[in-house]
Amino acid sequence: MTGTHNLRGQGPDTDEDLVLLVGTADKKDMAELAGLSGMNLSESGGIVIPEIEDALKDPKAWNTQWENAMSPESNGGVVFSPRLWYRSQVEEFKIAAKANRYFMDALYGEYPANFQGTLMLQITIIQDIFTFGTTQRFDARWLQADRSVREKHVLFAFSRICSSANNLHDARKYCPDELNLAHLSDSGKPLIALLKTVIPVGDRRTPPSTLSYFPHPDWNALREFHETSNPSEFEKLSYGRMLVLRTKLISHVINTIFRSFMNLPVHNIQISKFHTVREEIQRERGISRPSPPPSAIVSRSGCNSKVCPKGWDNESSVPKKATLLRCRNCWDKQRREIKYCSKECQKADWKSGHKAVCGNPLNFDLVDKMAASSSTALIRPPTSEYVPIVGPAKPGFERSMSLDHQIARLSVHSHLDYVLIPFTEAQLDPQYHIQFPESEMKKLFRLVREKAFTTGDLETVAIMAHALCWWISGGHYKGLVTPAIVFNQMQTEFHFEEVKVAVTQMEERRRRDPHHRPPFLLQLDPTQWRTSVAPFFHPPQLIALE
């Protein structure tokens, strides 16, 4: 194996492409592969796609070439479905495996790092959304942006990501619908939908321990076929590898679009080059591997321990005079390079999974389990109980990412009635938390809150916003929330631009009530109002709307 299990930062990409069929297979093999896949293969073993260098030289022309290459009109009516790529890759693996018995082991060894790198990338996306997106109204701003603005950021993400690694560039063939310039530019909704796929539903106290895959009818059909067809090892690895690469590319693109649009620094993509038997196979056959693209940041694997205390997870972090120890059993029996910086790291890795594979041939079920278990082992268990405060949204109402985040916060801190988040750190500051002190007041507010959270009804949202403004205007509230903060948050969570006007109307309704009850408390008996709630507002307080 090879490679690093780095879950402490954005995971690296691998630049390990398939062994080229040219040089490893004769023309008979090529013709056989073309017939089995139903594709018109070029000499390099695939459709004619743009050069990776063109992604930065002329992004628009490069993108047009990509989209034309994937269209049936440009390929004699052939539709490049996931099933077609799946069959093609299975045959590629079979041909390459005939050339060298270590070929499959090399690919198996790379799979866990690819999986974990993609998982770490999705965790980064979630952190970005909750750190910047929910407080800066990303979804509302993206939906309202001019088409030309969206197209600029989408094209930038396409070219930057695909120019960074050969395997990411080639993986674009796995997602022609999702990564289509017009699809992501004409409307803001497709990008929001992709981001929501990554964001976990419900309990968000800990990062996810497995990947979120992007749904598509053709990929759903391939998954169903794969799961019911008693797949071979070639088929398991082909499907798993394709799915992870597709997921990684889409995740990189949506993260780059988000950060670019929000004027945040865009992450560099680090390529991990694994020293495996594949390099030896290629040298023996005189094959020239695709060089990493000029924009790539390349590193080699370092210590194989998932929690190396020295941080030597790639060769660039290993001091020049330091020596890494190779697992002799893995190298002698399988030509699999596993390295450690110390006996302690070797022992730790042995307990966390290496024992099961040391010196043994790999299979997909085993490496898939290794990838999942390594990820789960590094996720800290939650320290508080998660109690969902509301059910799913009613048909016709689509919650914003900011509202989903509010619901998640309240589900963890169920004693709170609302969390105002004018800036990221405020969600942890009690002075921005709203908690009604009286039980009946709390109960009636939560009924209104539940209806607003599940239906998005704007009159109900206005009643809820007025309730918050009414409470913070009373003499018993000592926090930092202002009506302006409430208005901004309602605009962010419900895309309710006229909320201030609506709250003003609710204040007029309160003043017309003989007992000056706010709309959310109109159900309260006047006697109970006078004895339980009104004392909090004596003398009666008028809301100063900012």
N, C-alpha and C positions, 0 to 999 in steps of 0.2 A: 504494500500500500504505500500507501504512500500518500503523502500529503498530510496536512494538518487538520486537526479537529478544532478549529478556532471559533469559539462562540463568544469571545469577549469584545469583538468588534465586527464591523461589516465583513462578512465572509468572502474569501477570495474566489475568483473564477478560475477554472482550469482551462488551459489552452491545449489540452490533449485531444487532437482530432483523431478520427479513425485512421488506421493505417491505410494509406492510399492504395486503391485497387491497382493503379498503374504500378507495376513492379512486383506486386504480390500475387497477381492473378494474370493468367494468359488471356488472349482474346476470346477463347472459347468460354472461359468463365464470365467474361464481360457480357458476351452475347446471351449466355444463360441467365445472368442477372437481369439484363434488360427485358428478356422475355417474361421472366417470373414477375417482375414488378410492373410491367405494362408501361414503362417509361421510355422515352426517347433519350437515352443516356449519352452524355458527351464523353470525351475520352477520359475525363477526370472522374467519371462515375456518377454524374448527376445532371440536373438541368443547368443551363447556362445562366449563371447569376452574376451580378456586378462584382467587380473587384473590391476588396475590402478597403483599399487605399482611396477609392473614389468617394467613400462615405464622408470624408472631411474635405476633399478637394472641391466637390460639387454636390452638396447634399440633395438638392432638389432633383438633379438629373439621376443621381444614384438611386433615390427613392422611386422615381418613375420607372427605372430599369427593373427594380425589384418587383414592383407591383405588376409590371407587364410580364415579367418572367413567370409569375404565379397565376396569370389569367389563362383560362382555357382557350381564349382566342389566339394567344401567342403560342400555344402548344398543341395545335391540331385537335382541340376539343377535349384534351385530357384534363380532368379535374384532379388536382393534387390533394387528395384527402389524407387524413391521418392514417387510415388503413393502408394506403398506398406506400407512404413513407415507412410504415411499420414493416410491411412485407419486404420492402427494399433493404432496410437495415438488417433484418434477420438474415437475408441472403448475403449481405456484405460480411456479417460476422461469421457466417459459416465458411465463406471462402477464405477470410483472413485467418480463421482458426485452423484451417487445414495447413496453412503455411508455417504455423508455429504453435506448439501446444501451450505456450504461456500466454497467448494473446488474450483469452477470456479472463484469466486471472488478473492481468494488468487492468482491464476495464472494471472488473469487480472491485479492485483496490481503490479505484478513483471514485466510485459511486458514493460512499459515505461522506467524503469531503464535499462533493457537489451538492448533496442533499443538505448538509449542515450549513454550507455557505449560503444556499438559497433560503434556508430557514432564518438565518441571522439577518439576511437582507429584508425579509418580511417583518421581522421584529423591529428593524430600523424604520421601516415605513410606518408601523403602528406608533412608534415613539415620536416620529416627526409629526404625524397627524395630531396626536394629543398634545404635543409641545407647541406647535405653531398653528396647525390648521383650525383647531376648535376656537382659539382665541382671536384669530385674524380672519375668520369667515372665509376660508379657502373655497368651500363648495359654492357659496353664493357668488363670490367674486369670479370664479371660473365659469359659472353658468352665465354670468352677465357680461363676460369679456367678449370683445369683438372677435369674429372668426379669424381674422388675420393674426390677432394676438395669440389665440390658441394654436394656430398652425405654426407660428414661429417657435413656440416652446416644444410642440410635438416633434417637429422636424429636427430641432436641436437634439432632443433626447434620442431619436432614432439614430442619427449619425454618430453621436458621441458614444452611445453604448455599443452599437454594432461595429464601430471602428476599433473597439478596445480589445476584442478577443475573437479569434477565428471561429470558435465554437458558437459564440453568441451571434456572430454574423450569419453563420449557416443556419442557426436555429430559427431565423425569421421565417423560414419556409413552414414552420410548425404553427405559425399564428398569423396567417395573411389577413384574416378578418379583424382580429383585435388590433393589430398593428398596421392599420390602413390610415393614411394621412387624412383623407376626407372623413372617415368614420369618427376619428378623434377630434377633428377640427370643426365640422359642421355643427355639431351639438356638444355641449359640455357634459351631457348625461353619461355617455359611454365611459369616460375616464372616472367619473364618480362611482359608477357601478364596479369598475375594476378595483378601485381603492377599497370599496366596501367588502369585496370578496376577501381581502387580506385582513381586514379588521375583525377580530373575533366578536361573535354575538354573545351577549350575556356577560359572564364573569370575565373581567379583564384584570384581575389582581396580579396575575403572572403572565409572562409571555407565552405564546403557544409553543407546544413541544412537537408539533408536526406541521407539515406544509399545508397551505390553503391553495388548492388547485383552481384554475380559472375554468368555469364551465363553458362548454360549447357542444352543440348537438352531435357533431362528428366525433369529438373526443369522448363524449359520453357513450356513444355507440361502440367506439373502439374499446373502451374500458369494459363494457358489458361482454363484448366478444372475447376479450382477453381473459376475463375472469371465468368464463364458462367453457373455454376450449382446451382445458388441460394443457397449458402452455409449456413448451420446452425451455431449457435454460437460455437458449438464444432468444426466444420470444420474451421471456421475463426480463432479461437485461435490456433488450431493445426497447420494450415498452417503458420500463422504468427510466432509462436514460433519456429517451425522448421527452417524457413527461416532465422530468426535472429541468431539462434544458429549456423547454417551452416556458415553464413556470418562472425560471430564473430570468429569462429575457424580458418577459412581460413585467415582472417585478422591478427590474432595473429601470425599464422605460418609464413606468408610472412614478417611481420615486424621483427620477431625474426631472420629469415634467413638473411634479409638485414643487421640488426645491428650486427649479429655475423660475417658475411662475411667482413663487414667494420671495424671490431675491435672496435665497439662501445659498451658501457654497454647495456646489455639486460634488458628490463623492467621486473620488478616483476609483477605478476598478483595478484591483490587484490580481494578477495572473499567477497562479501557483503552477510551476512546472515540476511534475513528478518524475523522479528518476526511476523508471520502470524498465522491464524487459522490452517494452515496445521500442524504446530508443535503440536498444541493441539490435532488435530485429531490423529496424530501418537502416542502421549503419551497415549491417551485414549485406543487405540487399541494395545498398547504394541509393536509398530513397532520400530525397531531400524533403524534410518536413516543412510545412508552412511556418515561416518565421512569425513570431509575435508581431502584431502591427506596431507601427511607430509610436502610437499613443499609449501602448500597454505599459503597465508597471509590473515588472516580472520579479518573482521571487521563487526560490526553491523551498521544498519542505524542510523543516528543522526537526525539533524534538516531537515525537509522535504522541507524547502524553497530552491528554485533553486539557489538563490543568497544570501545565508546566509552570512551576513557581518562578522560574527565571524569565519566562516570556519568550523562550527561544522557539517560537512556533514556525519560523521560516529562517532560511539561511542568512538573510540580511540582518536578522536580529541576533545571530550567533557570533560572538567575538572571534576575530581572525585566528587567534591561537588556541581556541577551544576545540575539543575533539568530541564528536558525536559517536556513540557506540551503535554498531549495527546488530540487529537480531540475527545471529548466525543461522539459526534453524530456518527462519523464513527465507534467507538468501540462498542457503545451500540447497534447500529442497524445492523452492518455488521461484527463485530469482526475484523475490519481493523485498524491496528495501524498506525496512522499518528502523528508525533511528531514535536514540534516546540520549539525553544530556547527562543522565546519572542513573545509578541503580535504583534510586528512589522513584524516579519517573517510570522506569521500566516496571517496577513492582506495581505502581499505581495503575498503569495501563493494562497489566496482566489481569488485575482484579476487575477492571471495568470492561473487559471484553476481549483482550488479545489472547487470553488463554484458549478461547474457543477456536481461534484461527491459526495459531502459531505453527508454521510449517505445514499446514494442511491446505489442500485445494479449497478454493472458495466456491460458493454457489450463491445465487441471487437472494434466496430467502435468508441466508445467513447475513450477507452484507446489508440487506434491507433492515434486518433486525438490529444490526450494529449501528446503523445510521439513526434509527429511531431511539434506541436505548441510550446512545451517547448524548443525544439532544435532551432527552427527558432527565438524565442524570444531572444536568447542569442548571435545571430550572428550579428555583427555590420554591418550596411550598408556601401557599398563602398563609398569612397570619391572622386574617379576619374572615368572618363568615359572609358568604354572598347570598343575599335573599332578594330575588327579583321583585321589584316593586310594582311592575305592570306587565301585562301580557304583550303579545305582538301588536303591531300597528294594524288598524282596521283597513279593509280593502279601499284603495283609492288614496291612502295617505302614506307617503314615503318619508320616513324620518331622515333628518339631516345627520351628518356625522357628529355635529356638535350636540344634538339632542341625544343621540345614542350614548355619547360620552357622559352627559348629565345623568342619564338613567343608570349607567354603570356606576358612577360615583355614588348615587343615592342608594343603589342596591348593596353597596359595601357598607355605607354609613347610613343605615336605615333610620337612625334617630334624627337625622337632618331632614328639613323640609325642602330646602333648595341650596344649591351651591353656585354662587356668582363667581365668574372667572374672567375678570377684566384683563388679566395677564396670567401666564402659565403658573407661577408660584402661588397665586391666590387660592387655587383649589385646595391647598394644604393649610391655608391661614384661617383660623376660626373667625376672624373679623369679617370674612366674606361668606360665612355660612349663615343661613336663616333657619331658625328653630323656634316655632311658635310655642309659648309656655303653657297655654291652656288646652286641655284635652279636646274639648268640643271645637275650638278654633282649629286645632291641628287636624281633626277628623274631617271637617268641612273643606279645609284647604286641600287636603289630599284627595278628596273626591273630585274637586275641580282639576287638580293636577293630573289625575289619572285620565280624565276625559281629554284634556289637552294633549297628553303624551300619546294617547292611542288613536285619536281622531284628527288632531291638528286643527280642530274647529277654532277659527280666529276669534269669535266672540268669547269662547271659553279661555283662550290664551289671554285676551284682554282682561278678563275677570281675574285670572291668576296673576298677571303682571300688576294690576291695580292692587291686589292683596299684598304683594311684596312691597310696593311703594307705600301703601297705607301703613304697613307695620314698621318700616324703617323710618317713617316720619313721626312715629310716636316717641314719647319721652323715655320709654323703657329700653329702646334699642340703642346699643353702644358700639355697634360695629362701623365699618367703613363703606358699606354699600350705599350708593346714591341712586335716585331715580334714573339718571343718565346711564348708569351701569346696567340697571334692569332693562331699560329700553334697548341698549346695544345687544344684550344677551338674547332677548326675545327676537330681535332681528336676525341674530346669528342662528339660533336654534330652530326658528319657525319661518325664516325668510319673510317676516312680518314688518314691512317697511313703515307702515302707518300705525305702529303700536302706540306711539305717544298720543296721537289723536284719539285712538280708541280708549286709552287709559283716561284721558281728559273727559271723555263721555261717561266712563264709569264713575269718575269722581263727581260729575254732575248728578248721576243717579244716586250716589251716596248722600249728597247734600239734600236731595229732595225727600229722602226717607225720613219720616218723623223721628226716628231714633238714631239717625246718622250711621246706620249700619252699612258697611261695604257690601257690594253685591254678593261676594262669596259667603257672607254670613246672614243673608236675608231669611234663610230657613230657621235661624236661631230665634227662639221665643223671646219677646221683648223683655220679659222678667229675667230670663237667663242672661240676656245681653247686658242688662243694667248691673247685675250682680257679679257676673263672671268676666266679661270682656271690657265693658266700658271703663272700669277703673284704670285699665292700662292707658286710657286716652282721656284723662280728665285734667284740665278742660279739653273739649273736643279739638282735635288737631286737624288743620287743613293741610292737604298735601301740596308742597311747593314743587310743582313740576318744573324741571330744568329744561 
